[in-house]
Amino acid sequence: MSNITAVPATQAPVTRSLEELNYLFDNLSQNIDNFYQLTFGIMILLLTMGFAFIEAGAVRSKNTHNILLKNYLDGFVSGISYWCIGYAFAYGEGNRFIGWHGFASAYVEDKLMSNFFYQLMFASTSCTIVSGALAERCDFIAYLIYSFFLTAFVYPLCSRWGWSHYGVFYQGLDIEIENGQTVHIKYEDFGGSGIVHLVGGTTAFFGALILGPRIGRFHKETGTCIPIRGHSVPLAALGAFVLVFGFLAFNAASQGHLSHPGDGDAINMAVFNTIISASMGAFTSLFAHKIGLFGHHWSMLSVINGAFVGMVAICGGCNSMKPWGAVIVGFVGALIMNIIEVTLQKWQIDDPLNAVGVHFGGGSWGALSVAFVKYPTGILMAWDKRSGYMLAWQLAGICSYFIWTAGMMTLLYLTLRYFGLFRVPPEIEMKGLDIPKHGEPAYPLEAYGHGYYEKVLAVLENGQLAQTEQGFESGVFVKDEGPYEHPEVKVMGIHKIHSVPSMIELDSINKFKAVKNPEDIERIKRSISSASLPSVAPPSPTSPIVKKSSGNKWGPARILAEEGYTNKAMDYSEGNGKSDNIERTAL
């Protein structure tokens, strides 16, 4: 009898054909690439959160809700516009300039949806850049319109030219160089210095130019740039920490796949060069502000923008340069950013976040830097015909993106301004956008404790606010509308005049430097000090926050008139015997 025992079915050897193993391997590679794109795409959302915190900290408290809402909506506006239109223009079948296949993700394969989501996050980033430059005076409906237009049409075509396999700059040219050797030259922008940041920075620049500066930003008579401080440096610093994390994911994701040979090396260099460039940008800006080039202090905000521009600039070639190249990119980027900031102030273009300096300046330099520090074919390593063609091709891409974006967005901005949709009225700007536009202040009065005790007592007694400084004029009761209601909302419904600046700050050294006549100096001093003082008339007995101003020589209407605004509800003539009801609030 044989001693051989049967092997149980569960232990039977499994044999697979080579064709089946190849199939399984291809699917595994596809799944790895999908997981890679989805994971890093989700992490890029933290970039948006960093933008939101920085912008919120850099604006005044009366506009915090407005700026946070816009940043929160960036991804959702882009989600609709890019899904419906943008992706088809960018990556759909078509010619070298525009696609026309795949609108609303029709006929897009399931395995490509991870790339769809990943590209959507990049589109959202280009949109987020703009809101900071237009902060504190751009109407909300204008934000919705320009964000949709940018992410549905303007940005997608730029990404097609540089990133799509159909794109004119991506395809490049075969060029013959020395000894009959032919090389392929194309536009290179690994993480979007030009395609994302230059496009966003250009949009921000022309928006700020056409929108005009915030009221009180530039003194009319001396030309002095008056600092308008943001309300929270800690909030901006928190955003800066989050932003670094988001940018590392932003550049790590730009490889697009993880299963190909060399992908790991490229991702390693992209992440490491990003932090090196950010470090150099931060220190360059820090010391430039300390030694007197752009200031005289150790400035936290200068460090934030310096690191920021370093990360923007390195996007273009972070996968193809050595760390010493990243040092050069960060150093030059920080200098360009600060120079642009000073230049815009001289041109009286108001950019509260210096988005133009960071994204336009950093993005342009980042795309151009690839031709200089790409290893080993950049100009600094190989001064030859090939590197010259590379520089020319990078310049062609930068100029094309700038001209296209400037033309389309300027046309849109001028149309919005023509129909009165671009900028809020001056009264609302001075009041702040949070309460008039959204009815939800970021920092309710009760959050500070002021008025909370009186409000509780009044509600317990009769459901109405007590006759304090919270919403009464001449004994008129105004109903409390809900938990987000703010006393200023009630006052706004009563007064024709909403607010005046309580203070105008000028630098003690610079404010008179352009004035030579002593009489002019004294007149400016009187105008500044008078505009900063409350009206001299006693308050109304029924509304303590309402002041009576006789003659209104330096009242709100006079200040608005000097800024070029008129309002029939305000009489700014001197000595006319009329009086206006004025609610005072901080500028």
Disulfide bonds with the S-S distance in Angstrom:
none
